[in-house]
Amino acid sequence: MTTQQTETKEFQAQTEQLLDLMINSIYTNQEIFLRELISNASDAIDKIKFKALTEPELIADDSEFEINLEVDQENNLFIISDNGIGMTYEDVIENIGTIAQSGTKEFLRKLKQDKENIDLIGQFGVGFYSSFMVAEKVTLITKAVGEEAVKWESTGDGTYSIEDAVKKERGTTIKLKLREEFTAQGDEEDFTDPQTIKNLVKQYSNYVRYPITMEVPTEEGTEVQTLNSMTPLWKKNEDEVSEEEYTEFYKRNFTDWQEPLETIHWSVEGLVKFTGLLFIPQTAPNDLFSPDFKTGIKLYSKDNLIMEECQELLPNYLQFVKGLIDSPDFSLNISREMLQNNKQLKVIAKNAEKVILRNLKKMLNNQREKYEKFWQEFGKAIKGGIYSNPDKQDKLVDLLLFSSSHLEEEKTTLAEYVERMPEEQESIYYVVGQDRTSIENLPQMELVQDKDLEVLYLLDEVAEFVINILGDYQDFEFKSVLREDLDLEDESETEEEEEVEGLLEKIKEHLADKVDDVRLSKRLKSSAVCLVSGQQGLSMSMEKVFNQMEQNLGQAQRILELNPNHQLFTTLQEIYNQDPEAETLQEYSELLYNLSSLVEGFTPEDPVEFTTKITDLMSKAK
Ligand code: ADP
């Protein structure tokens, strides 16, 4: 078709609506117009390359495929050109004048459902029209092979003009007359600044497969530079990439000055196609467990960055992993909202989780020191994984490491613990505490130490919750040294005599509002007294965790245990025998309770009264 004069046409109603939004919205991420235009240019080159497979004459001029950028600071212009497929007159009307494209359509459909939600713009990339976010006038000149060139122009005001034009080379040039705020005179980003453009290309379009060139000022004058690195590292084979290249890539793209602890690079060619390049950092960020934590996973599609902080790609407990997934199955315009229910994404996330866990297991088996380092930093996250997804326990349990009474420096897995267990041992013993020393001084540890039983030391608050969820490992029940019924007591122990029972009952009576039971202890050797938690439910240490979080989930059952072989017990017995109702017995009971809860890390209910009682007692003694 040939037309000599300029035709002015009205945009389709939908298009106008969209333009209006583009121009008037307070959309904050205007810079993405560049990614959208580059991506269109790259698609156009893809198309001509593909077509040339059967019609080689289309690219007979033999020119290099290229996307060229140009800035003109005097005239406030930004210009992008490609030597892709170009468009015919009809193509322009069809593609640029109407909204036939799926992303845009979807955007408008959503917008109709939810008129108030201006944020929707941010969730959809809307291709070519995004140029109106930064431009007051857009001029497109395009030429398809063997066709007349066409010029399309619009100020986004409801109409556009279309006319024949002069252009010798195949391809498309788009000229944006920038709105003043996006120039050196404005307060927004200056899109006439070569450095700004350079940075944006690096950020959003670094791995576009064709060179993105621009003339940039240098000390000597100007030179044409290629701004993108083209071949994405992750598209290379693992054996083609050196350790240094991975490290360099990681540091540059994932804001870390340290090299990664582990690099995981793999591809999947199945129903869903994708490549993953993930990194486990050396150190955990300080805000890993804060609600504001930002994940470092990016989603690419065909080498274009389409979403940063794409937490949907990994389960919650693995959000510390950084890296990217590139899958051609996502459209550039996919919104975060759409991603959340995306089936392909779920498949990818599942696979990524599997690959990471497999990798960690390998590290645990073959590079123990490295794994312990990992555990030091991210063990809490793995434990959190079991705690918040009990259904994942089978996958995660063998990744757990514990300190142990029988290992000074290293840590043990549960499998290794079980391996070391003497044949007659029926349970896995554990104890909760602040650190080795305070644990080893606990009165409750006396019996297990005496019997030289291996005890796992749970040194952080999550570990006990995890053990509680697990319940057992390889059919060996977990038993807390700090709970009743340790099942270790010598059977030979004599039965409680009647008078002992009377004393215990009396103490229990005095402590009725504090403890659930008072018993003779079989686990104490040299200490006089201790408190243990009931067999089920909250333990005292868990109670403390909830207290710290200011959550009241009730109290742990408390059982006061007295050592019958201790001098103190004899003294209590004597007082009781003289006068079961003696007031001293009441006072002593409370003191014993307070002392033993102190050992458990609780403060006495009334510290002043507690202190007075102790000092009174000391004054009496001679
Ligand atoms: P999308 O890229 O999602 O298809 P756009 O609004 O960005 O939507 O573009 C609409 C259409 O215009 C494209 O599908 C393509 O056919 C055409 N187009 C845009 N830019 C170019 C270009 N540089 N060269 C050739 N065709 C283009």
Residues whose N, C-alpha, C, O or C-beta is under 5 A from the ligand:
A	BS01	ADP	N40 A41 A44 G84 G86 N95 I96 Q101 G103 V126 G127 F128 Y129 T172
